[in-house]
Amino acid sequence: MVEFGIEFVPSEPYWKTLFYAIQAEKRGFNYLWITDHFNNRNVYVTLTAAALHTERIKLGPGVTNPYLINPVITAQAVASLNEMAPSRVILGIGAGDKTTLRSTGLEMQKPLTAVKECVEIVRRMVSEKSVTFEGEVFKTSDAKFFFKPKMRIPVYVGAQGPKMLELAGNIGDGVLINAGHPKDVDYAVGLVKKGVGQVGKRLTDVDVAAYTSFSVHEDLKKAAEAAVPVVAYVAAGSPDVVLQRHGINQEKARKIGEALKAGKWGEAFGSVSSEMIEAFSVCGTPEMCIERINDLLKSGISQFVVGSPIGPNVRKSIDLISERIIPEFTR
Amino acid sequence: MDYHRIVKMIPVEKREKLSTKLTDFILKSKNADKMPSSLAKTLLHHWQQGPLTNDAGLAVILEVAVTLESDKTLNLLGEELQLSDVVTAIRAE
């Protein structure tokens, strides 16, 4: 059975994000993921408020990165959060994105090693008395908390590239696959399988989540309009191999990227084609979304994450997902 | 302003529609940054506890809506829902 997660970008005042988070819990979602970008509201402040206003839903950053937030601080944050939401805290870790890191003066050095070491440090910090770690990227020397977290935190590795997907299967309790099209998810799950096989695990030992850009509305046109801005960014940031997989013109994607960079939103969004929406989002009427989720289930996913924009009216879309989509998978 | 007293003037059959419309007003409001922090906490508390259609929930959503989207809210109450007595009560406070 597939579980449903929902992602929020804390770009609006905290009470709006919290309003939707409470609604998501009431409406049967199992996981709440909050994105971590320094440009928006702080992820742990948002999660703290969410922990205090919810009772059941699992919650965590989706995803944080080891460069901006040192692993011991990530461990401290999730351990503290766990006091407010015992056994509900989850942790998504990825390499981050180069552009955002550069704007803070950081370089994405050895992303695979950094993520691997970060996961180990976090796990040890929340379970051991003291951690001394000699890695290639991170080092700790008798690092310890003055409180006892005594927890085991499910760590999800956010992955898109082949090596990171393999690593995610290898070390993760879960993997967040940044894609919503069966072609991409099939490809990704194959690599996750390879990763789990290397350490004697089965795919079912890992929670495989499709972390999608999602937009639902009764009217397909309205759903698509809402998806366009997010799809523009995804298309512009997609590697050539992914564009080729979907038969998308690379030059067109590059031009969207240039328009976005120049702040020419009309030009960028106007260049998003229906093929791009199909490739980079799960978008449409409830029936169309159900069909797509069924296709993704065949690839082996166990969690479906409804990510931005969710729909033209987030409140109505959460209700629509709850009333029309989730029941199709929980009967 | 005593919104608990004012919501008692709203007929039961109009509460759900009113609550839904006011919720959309506040969630789509461009004045979200004008939300007083104490009112935000009250709103989230009531939303977590139950629907925003009971007396306590409707009182807080109405107060938020009047704070963030006064004109739209009064127009909805007076024109669409024909609750002119409620509009008068809000204006009188």
HADDOCK unambig.tbl for C-alpha pairs under 7 A between the chains (distance, minus, plus):
assign (segid A and resid 13 and name CA) (segid B and resid 32 and name CA) 6.82 0.50 0.50
assign (segid A and resid 13 and name CA) (segid B and resid 33 and name CA) 6.71 0.50 0.50
assign (segid A and resid 15 and name CA) (segid B and resid 40 and name CA) 6.14 0.50 0.50
assign (segid A and resid 16 and name CA) (segid B and resid 27 and name CA) 6.47 0.50 0.50
assign (segid A and resid 19 and name CA) (segid B and resid 44 and name CA) 6.44 0.50 0.50
assign (segid A and resid 22 and name CA) (segid B and resid 48 and name CA) 6.13 0.50 0.50
assign (segid A and resid 53 and name CA) (segid B and resid 48 and name CA) 6.49 0.50 0.50
